[in-house]
């Protein structure tokens, strides 16, 4: 990935992350938004459905069913993982903390496993509503700034 593309993607991720925080249980709509942003930039991302390896059950898990794998969505681009919601697992892993933004080579984070490329099923509008709730207006402004949305509300 060349430096200019890296910088554009990194700027977009920082802007998106300001709107979401930890994003617990919002990995699917947030990953769709990132996927669509990258597509709009002329890139070829993949939306991935897979698992994130955890060490401890979450407060939402039944300890009898805990197998160390949490269903998760993320985006891949040119061999890089892009994930704005991995820090939701910080209470479920030992010995490390996941950053707010993961944008790195896939080999850097072996906790991402069994990933398969899937088609995004939500429009940007539906993903916004699911991911943002009452902060939707803030994200709308961010999308306008990034050129992902026109003034007339055209956002795919």
C-alpha positions in Angstrom: 0.0 0.0 0.0 1.6 3.3 -1.0 2.1 6.1 1.5 -0.6 8.5 0.1 -3.3 5.8 0.3 -2.2 4.8 3.8 -2.4 8.5 4.9 -5.9 8.9 3.4 -7.2 5.7 4.9 -5.7 6.5 8.3 -7.3 10.0 8.3 -10.7 8.5 7.5 -10.3 5.9 10.3 -9.4 8.6 12.8 -12.5 10.6 11.8 -14.7 7.6 12.1 -13.3 6.5 15.4 -14.1 9.8 17.0 -17.7 9.0 16.4 -17.9 5.5 17.7 -15.8 4.9 20.9 -15.5 1.2 21.7 -18.3 0.1 19.5 -19.3 -2.9 21.5 -21.5 -5.2 19.4 -21.3 -2.7 16.5 -18.5 -4.3 14.5 -20.8 -5.2 11.6 -22.3 -1.8 10.9 -19.0 0.0 11.6 -17.1 -2.3 9.4 -19.6 -1.7 6.6 -19.1 2.0 7.0 -15.3 1.6 6.7 -15.7 -0.8 3.8 -18.0 1.7 1.9 -15.6 4.6 2.7 -12.7 2.7 1.2 -14.7 1.7 -1.9 -15.7 5.4 -2.3 -11.9 6.2 -2.2 -11.5 3.9 -5.2 -9.9 1.1 -3.2 -10.7 -2.6 -3.1 -11.5 -3.5 0.5 -13.0 -6.8 1.7 -15.6 -7.0 4.5 -14.6 -10.0 6.6 -16.7 -12.1 8.9 -14.7 -14.3 11.2 -13.6 -14.7 14.8 -11.5 -12.8 17.3 -9.6 -15.1 19.8 -10.3 -14.2 23.4 -8.8 -15.6 26.6 -11.7 -15.0 29.0 -15.5 -15.1 28.5 -17.2 -11.7 28.1 -19.9 -10.6 30.6 -22.4 -11.6 27.9 -21.1 -15.2 27.4 -22.4 -18.2 29.2 -19.2 -19.7 30.7 -20.3 -23.2 29.7 -20.4 -22.2 26.1 -17.1 -20.2 26.1 -14.7 -21.5 23.4 -12.3 -18.5 23.1 -13.7 -17.3 19.8 -16.0 -14.2 19.5 -17.9 -13.6 16.3 -16.5 -10.5 14.7 -16.4 -8.3 11.6 -13.5 -6.3 10.2 -12.2 -5.0 6.9 -9.1 -6.1 5.0 -7.3 -4.0 2.5 -4.1 -5.1 0.7 -3.1 -7.5 3.4 -3.9 -5.1 6.2 -6.6 -5.5 8.9 -8.7 -2.4 9.6 -10.8 -2.6 12.8 -12.3 0.2 14.8 -14.0 -2.1 17.3 -11.3 -4.5 18.6 -10.9 -2.6 21.9 -14.3 -4.0 22.9 -12.4 -7.2 23.6 -9.9 -5.6 26.1 -11.7 -7.2 29.1 -11.5 -10.6 27.4 -7.8 -10.8 26.6 -4.8 -11.2 28.9 -1.4 -9.5 28.6 -2.3 -7.0 25.9 -4.6 -4.1 25.1 -6.2 -3.7 21.7 -5.8 -0.1 20.3 -8.8 2.0 19.3 -7.8 1.7 15.7 -6.2 -1.3 14.2 -4.7 -0.6 10.8 -1.8 -3.0 10.3 -0.4 -6.0 8.5 -2.6 -9.1 9.1 0.4 -11.0 10.6 0.6 -8.4 13.4 -2.6 -9.6 15.0 -3.0 -13.4 15.0 -6.2 -13.1 17.1 -8.1 -12.6 13.9 -9.1 -16.1 12.7 -11.3 -18.0 10.3 -12.1 -14.9 8.3 -14.2 -15.1 5.1 -15.1 -12.3 2.7 -18.8 -11.4 2.8 -21.0 -9.0 1.0 -22.2 -5.9 3.0 -26.0 -6.2 3.4 -26.6 -2.8 4.9 -26.7 0.5 3.1 -24.6 3.4 4.5 -27.8 4.9 5.9 -28.9 1.7 7.6 -25.3 1.1 9.0 -25.3 4.7 10.3 -28.5 4.2 12.1 -27.4 1.0 13.7 -24.0 2.2 14.6 -24.7 5.7 15.7 -28.1 6.0 17.2 -28.4 9.6 18.5 -24.9 10.5 17.2 -26.0 10.0 13.5 -25.8 13.8 12.8 -22.2 13.9 14.0 -21.2 11.1 11.6 -23.2 12.6 8.8 -20.9 15.7 9.1 -17.8 13.6 9.2 -19.0 11.8 6.0 -19.5 15.1 4.2 -16.0 16.2 5.3 -14.6 13.0 3.9 -16.5 13.4 0.6 -18.6 10.3 1.2 -21.9 12.2 1.2 -23.1 15.1 -0.8 -25.2 18.0 0.5 -28.4 16.5 -0.8 -28.0 13.4 1.3 -26.7 11.0 -1.4 -24.8 8.4 0.5 -25.3 5.1 -1.2 
